[in-house]
Amino acid sequence: MKAYVVDKYKKKGALRLAELPDPQVQNADVLVRVHATSVNPLDSKLRDGAFKIFLPYRPPFVLGHDVAGTIIKVGSGVSRFKVGDEVYARPRDHRVGTFAEFIAIHQDDVALKPGTLTMEDASSIPLVALTAWQALVDVAKVKPGQKVFIQAGSGGVGTIAIQLAKHLGAMVATTASAKNAALVKSLGADVVIDYTSQDFEKILSGYDVVLNSQNSKTLAKSLNILKPGGHLVSISGPPDPAFAKDLGLNALLKLVVQLLSRSVRKKAKSRGVRYSFLFMRADGRRLEQIAELIDSAALRPVVDKIFPFNQTPEALAYVETGRAKGKVVIKVE
């Protein structure tokens, strides 16, 4: 099969189109013919080596964390799916690689594709929707009437998180440029802060939840808009001790993680709020619930551009410009 591989960890390193053996299908796996995949900032960070201490891959490896496609083979232990099923997924860590013609995925990471979506639109959903769900539902436990601040509302996670927060009954504020204000309002944002000319810290206050996806300066400012008992969930770091425990890191790495997040945890405690780091997990059952929300029109994908498979490096480069609205998709077949 054809696939785009990373030959070595390198910032802005090139992807190489390679001919690889077809994936091996284990007992609990389904083999998916990839119709479409999408690009996430995580792909760039993985290639750059930003997570190699906590999430090591041995080069050469295939990038890609989202997939929509058709099952062409099932393992002997698979009971939830059959050949011919149209599915979508975010494969689990250490088994990613959707910038390819085929991928073998554990059945627990897979769900039937939303019936109302094309393959291209469906491929834009898994990672960002699981991230939004795990942050807002599983960790922050957003309730009706709460005030939620979602940073970077026109980005991949932001476009889905705004819709999900509104579905949960929250009042939503977000940041976006003036040209993207209409988009985020159409998704349900009640308050839009133009980050190019306004300071959200001076405008917002008394928030219950913040979904942080930006840098450390923005993280520190976000703590100040939370009310006592509020919760800041960050998907951009720094990692916290709970993350280290979940990954089963050794004592030295646990100490490193503890030091990385000590400052923000101390500031959060002094303000009477909570801090959590989220590194999303693959979850096919959650994707089933997300598919129901999509098919009921509670959530909709936002796709900026669709690239052909032979322009996968260009798709990754476009995402790295930071100008994409929603997701960037790669049509493989």
C-alpha positions in Angstrom: 0.0 0.0 0.0 1.0 3.6 -0.4 1.5 5.7 2.7 3.2 8.9 3.9 5.9 8.2 6.4 8.1 10.2 8.8 11.7 9.0 8.4 13.0 10.8 11.5 11.9 13.3 14.1 12.5 16.7 12.7 10.7 20.1 13.0 8.9 20.8 9.7 10.5 17.6 8.4 9.3 16.2 5.0 6.9 13.4 4.6 7.9 10.6 2.2 5.5 8.7 0.0 6.4 5.0 0.5 5.2 1.6 -0.6 4.6 -0.5 2.6 3.2 -3.9 3.3 -0.5 -4.1 3.9 -1.3 -3.9 7.6 -1.6 -7.2 9.6 -5.0 -7.8 11.1 -5.1 -9.0 14.7 -8.0 -10.9 16.2 -9.8 -7.8 17.5 -9.0 -5.6 14.4 -10.9 -4.4 11.4 -9.0 -3.6 8.2 -10.2 -0.4 6.8 -9.8 0.9 3.2 -9.2 4.6 3.8 -11.5 6.8 1.8 -10.6 10.0 3.6 -8.5 11.2 6.5 -7.9 14.7 8.1 -5.0 16.6 9.4 -4.6 17.7 13.1 -1.9 19.8 14.8 -1.1 16.6 16.6 0.4 15.2 13.4 2.8 18.1 13.2 3.8 17.8 16.9 4.3 14.0 16.5 6.6 14.5 13.5 8.5 17.3 15.2 9.2 15.0 18.2 7.2 17.1 20.7 5.8 14.0 22.4 8.6 11.5 21.9 9.3 11.3 25.6 5.8 10.4 26.5 4.5 8.9 23.2 7.5 7.4 21.4 7.2 6.1 17.8 10.1 4.4 16.1 10.7 5.9 12.7 9.8 5.3 10.0 6.2 5.6 11.0 2.9 6.8 9.3 1.1 9.9 10.4 -2.6 10.4 10.6 -5.1 10.2 13.4 -8.5 10.3 11.7 -10.2 8.0 9.2 -13.4 7.3 7.4 -13.6 4.3 5.2 -15.0 0.8 4.5 -14.2 -2.4 6.3 -12.7 -5.0 4.0 -11.6 -7.6 6.5 -12.3 -8.5 10.1 -10.3 -10.4 12.7 -11.6 -13.7 14.1 -12.6 -12.0 17.4 -14.5 -9.1 15.9 -18.2 -9.1 16.7 -19.3 -5.5 16.3 -18.6 -5.0 12.6 -18.7 -6.8 9.3 -17.1 -6.5 5.9 -18.7 -3.7 3.9 -19.5 -1.5 7.0 -18.8 2.2 6.5 -17.0 3.4 9.6 -15.0 6.3 11.1 -12.4 6.3 13.9 -9.5 7.8 15.7 -7.1 4.9 16.1 -5.5 4.5 19.5 -2.0 5.8 20.2 0.9 3.7 18.9 -1.5 2.4 16.2 -2.1 5.6 14.2 -1.3 5.9 10.5 -4.2 7.0 8.5 -2.2 8.9 5.8 -2.3 5.6 3.9 -4.5 3.4 1.7 -5.3 0.9 4.5 -5.2 0.7 8.3 -5.9 -2.0 10.8 -7.8 -0.6 13.8 -9.0 -2.3 17.1 -12.7 -2.7 16.9 -13.2 -0.8 20.2 -11.9 2.4 18.5 -14.3 2.2 15.6 -17.9 3.3 15.0 -20.3 3.3 12.1 -20.0 6.5 10.1 -22.8 9.0 10.6 -25.3 8.3 7.9 -25.8 11.9 7.0 -22.1 12.6 6.2 -19.9 12.0 3.3 -16.7 10.1 3.8 -14.7 13.4 3.6 -16.9 15.1 6.2 -16.9 12.1 8.5 -13.1 11.9 8.5 -12.9 15.4 9.9 -14.8 14.5 13.1 -13.2 11.8 15.3 -10.2 13.4 17.0 -11.7 16.9 17.5 -15.1 15.6 18.6 -13.6 13.1 21.0 -11.4 15.9 22.4 -14.4 18.2 22.9 -16.5 15.4 24.4 -13.9 14.2 26.8 -13.0 17.8 27.9 -16.6 19.1 28.3 -18.6 16.0 29.2 -16.1 13.6 30.9 -13.8 16.0 32.6 -15.6 19.4 33.1 -19.1 17.8 33.3 -20.7 20.9 31.8 -24.2 21.5 33.0 -27.1 23.6 31.5 -26.8 27.3 32.4 -23.0 27.2 33.0 -20.7 29.7 31.2 -18.0 28.1 29.1 -15.1 29.8 27.4 -13.7 28.0 24.3 -10.5 29.4 22.8 -9.8 29.5 19.1 -13.4 28.9 18.1 -12.8 28.7 14.4 -10.2 25.9 14.8 -10.8 22.1 14.5 -11.6 21.5 18.2 -13.2 24.9 18.6 -15.8 24.5 15.9 -17.1 21.2 17.5 -16.6 22.3 21.1 -18.9 25.4 20.6 -21.6 23.2 19.2 -21.3 20.6 21.9 -21.3 23.1 24.7 -24.5 24.7 23.3 -26.0 21.2 23.1 -25.2 20.8 26.7 -27.1 24.0 27.5 -24.1 26.3 28.2 -23.6 29.9 27.4 -20.5 30.0 25.2 -17.8 32.6 24.7 -15.0 32.2 22.2 -12.1 34.0 20.5 -11.9 34.4 16.8 -10.7 37.0 14.2 -13.3 39.4 12.9 -13.5 37.6 9.6 -14.4 34.3 11.4 -16.9 35.9 13.8 -19.9 35.0 11.6 -18.8 31.4 11.5 -18.5 30.9 15.2 -21.8 32.7 15.8 -23.4 30.3 13.4 -22.1 27.4 15.4 -23.7 28.9 18.6 -21.2 31.2 20.2 -23.0 33.8 22.4 -19.9 36.1 22.9 -17.1 36.5 20.4 -13.9 38.1 21.4 -11.7 39.5 18.5 -8.3 38.3 19.7 -6.6 40.7 17.3 -8.0 43.8 19.1 -9.5 42.7 22.4 -8.3 41.1 25.6 -10.6 38.4 26.8 -9.3 38.7 30.3 -10.6 42.2 30.6 -14.0 41.3 29.1 -14.9 37.9 30.6 -15.4 36.9 34.2 -17.3 34.4 36.4 -16.9 31.5 34.0 -17.4 27.9 35.1 -15.2 26.2 32.5 -12.4 27.1 30.2 -11.2 24.9 27.3 -7.6 26.0 26.8 -5.8 25.2 23.5 -3.3 28.0 23.4 0.1 29.0 24.9 1.2 29.4 28.5 0.4 33.2 28.5 -3.2 32.5 27.5 -3.4 29.7 30.0 -2.4 32.0 32.9 -4.9 34.7 31.8 -7.7 32.0 31.5 -7.3 31.1 35.2 -8.3 34.7 36.0 -11.7 34.6 34.3 -12.9 31.5 36.3 -15.2 31.8 39.2 -14.3 30.0 42.5 -14.9 26.3 41.9 -14.3 26.7 38.1 -12.4 24.2 36.0 -9.7 24.9 33.4 -9.2 22.0 31.0 -6.1 22.3 28.8 -5.4 20.3 25.6 -2.2 22.1 24.9 -0.4 21.4 28.2 1.3 21.4 30.5 0.7 17.8 31.4 -0.4 17.0 35.0 0.3 14.2 37.4 -2.9 12.4 36.5 -1.8 12.2 32.9 1.5 10.7 34.0 -0.3 8.2 36.1 -2.7 7.2 33.2 0.3 6.7 30.9 2.1 4.5 33.5 5.2 6.7 33.2 8.3 5.8 35.3 9.2 7.7 38.4 11.6 10.1 36.7 9.1 11.1 34.0 6.4 11.4 36.6 8.6 13.9 38.4 9.3 15.8 35.1 5.5 16.1 34.5 4.9 17.2 38.1 7.5 20.0 37.6 6.1 21.1 34.2 2.7 21.7 35.6 3.6 22.8 39.2 3.3 26.5 38.5 -0.2 26.4 36.9 -1.5 23.9 39.5 -0.3 26.3 42.2 -1.9 29.3 40.6 -5.1 27.4 40.1 -5.2 26.3 43.8 -4.6 29.8 45.0 -7.6 31.0 43.0 -9.9 28.2 44.2 -10.2 26.6 40.7 -9.2 23.2 39.2 -6.7 22.5 36.5 -6.7 19.4 34.3 -4.7 18.4 31.3 -6.4 16.3 28.6 -4.7 14.1 26.0 -7.7 12.6 24.3 -8.2 8.8 24.0 -9.6 6.7 21.3 -13.2 5.6 22.0 -15.5 3.9 19.5 -18.5 4.0 21.9 -18.2 7.8 22.3 -18.0 8.1 18.5 -21.4 6.2 18.3 -22.9 8.9 20.5 -21.3 11.6 18.5 -22.7 10.1 15.3 -26.2 10.2 16.8 -25.7 13.9 17.5 -24.5 14.5 14.0 -27.4 12.6 12.4 -29.8 14.6 14.6 -28.2 17.9 13.4 -27.0 18.8 16.8 -23.4 18.8 15.5 -22.1 19.5 12.0 -18.5 19.3 10.6 -16.7 22.4 9.4 -14.3 21.6 6.6 -12.0 24.2 5.1 -10.3 22.4 2.2 -10.0 18.9 0.7 -6.7 17.9 -0.7 -6.0 14.8 -2.9 -3.8 12.1 -1.4 -0.8 13.1 -3.5 -0.9 16.5 -1.8 -0.8 15.2 1.8 2.4 17.2 2.6 0.7 20.3 1.3 -2.3 19.6 3.5 -0.1 19.3 6.5 1.7 22.5 5.6 -1.6 24.4 5.2 -2.7 23.4 8.7 0.6 24.5 10.1 -0.1 28.1 8.8 -2.8 28.3 11.4 -5.3 29.8 8.9 -7.6 26.8 8.5 -11.2 27.2 9.5 -12.3 23.9 11.0 -10.6 20.9 9.5 -8.5 20.1 6.5 -9.3 16.8 4.8 -7.3 14.4 2.5 -9.2 12.3 0.0 -7.4 9.1 -0.2 -9.6 7.1 -2.6 
